[in-house]
Amino acid sequence: MGSDPAAFAVLLGFLAGTLTTLAFVPQVAKTWRTRSAAGLSVWMVATFNAGIVLWIAYGIVTRTWPVIAANVVTLVLGLMLLWMTIRYR
C-alpha cells in the first residue's frame, strides 16, 4: 500500500473520520449521563448537524467512502445530542 497514493489517501480519510467522530462521543455520553445540556446551544448543535448532512452529500457526490462513513456515524451522534439538548433544557 505504500506505493499506492489513492489507497493511502483512503486510509488517511478513514483515520481522520474515526478520530473526529470519536472526539464527539464524550460530549454525547456526558449529556446522556448527566441529563444536562446546559452548556450547549441548540443552534450550534442544529447547525453542526446541517453541516454534517452537507458533508454526507459531498461524500456521495464525490464517492468518497471515508467522508460518507464517518459523517453518517457523526450525524447519528449529532442528532442524539440535538434531541438531548432540546429535551434537557
C-alpha positions as CSV (number, residue, x, y, z in Angstrom):
1,M,0.0,0.0,0.0
2,G,3.0,2.3,0.5
3,S,3.2,2.7,-3.3
4,D,-0.5,3.4,-3.9
5,P,-1.3,7.1,-3.1
6,A,-5.0,6.5,-3.6
7,A,-5.1,3.7,-1.0
8,F,-3.1,5.8,1.4
9,A,-5.5,8.7,0.9
10,V,-8.4,6.5,1.7
11,L,-6.6,5.2,4.8
12,L,-5.9,8.7,6.0
13,G,-9.6,9.6,5.4
14,F,-10.8,6.8,7.5
15,L,-8.4,7.5,10.2
16,A,-9.3,11.2,10.3
17,G,-13.0,10.4,10.2
18,T,-12.6,7.9,13.1
19,L,-10.7,10.4,15.3
20,T,-13.1,13.3,14.7
21,T,-16.1,11.1,15.3
22,L,-14.7,9.6,18.4
23,A,-13.9,13.1,19.7
24,F,-17.7,13.7,19.7
25,V,-18.6,10.6,21.8
26,P,-17.6,12.0,25.2
27,Q,-19.9,15.0,24.8
28,V,-22.8,12.8,23.8
29,A,-22.1,10.4,26.7
30,K,-21.8,13.2,29.3
31,T,-25.0,14.8,28.2
32,W,-26.7,11.5,28.3
33,R,-25.3,10.6,31.7
34,T,-25.9,14.0,33.4
35,R,-29.2,14.6,31.6
36,S,-28.0,18.2,31.2
37,A,-27.2,20.2,28.1
38,A,-26.7,23.4,30.0
39,G,-23.5,24.4,28.1
40,L,-24.8,23.6,24.7
41,S,-26.6,25.9,22.2
42,V,-29.4,24.3,20.3
43,W,-28.5,26.5,17.3
44,M,-24.9,25.3,17.4
45,V,-25.9,21.6,17.5
46,A,-28.5,22.2,14.8
47,T,-26.0,24.0,12.6
48,F,-23.4,21.3,13.2
49,N,-25.9,18.6,12.1
50,A,-26.8,20.6,8.9
51,G,-23.1,20.7,8.1
52,I,-22.8,17.0,8.6
53,V,-25.7,16.4,6.2
54,L,-23.8,18.5,3.6
55,W,-20.6,16.5,4.2
56,I,-22.5,13.3,3.6
57,A,-23.9,14.8,0.4
58,Y,-20.4,15.8,-0.6
59,G,-19.2,12.3,0.1
60,I,-21.9,10.8,-2.0
61,V,-21.3,13.2,-4.9
62,T,-17.6,12.5,-4.9
63,R,-18.0,8.9,-3.9
64,T,-15.6,9.4,-1.0
65,W,-16.4,6.5,1.4
66,P,-14.4,7.8,4.3
67,V,-16.3,11.0,4.3
68,I,-19.6,9.2,4.0
69,A,-19.0,6.6,6.7
70,A,-17.5,9.0,9.3
71,N,-20.2,11.6,8.8
72,V,-23.1,9.1,8.9
73,V,-21.9,8.0,12.3
74,T,-21.3,11.6,13.4
75,L,-24.8,12.5,12.2
76,V,-26.3,9.8,14.4
77,L,-24.4,11.2,17.4
78,G,-25.2,14.7,16.5
79,L,-28.9,14.0,16.2
80,M,-28.8,12.3,19.6
81,L,-27.1,15.4,21.0
82,L,-29.7,17.7,19.4
83,W,-32.5,15.7,20.8
84,M,-30.9,15.7,24.3
85,T,-30.1,19.5,24.0
86,I,-33.8,20.2,23.3
87,R,-35.1,17.7,25.9
88,Y,-32.9,18.6,28.8
89,R,-33.2,22.4,28.6
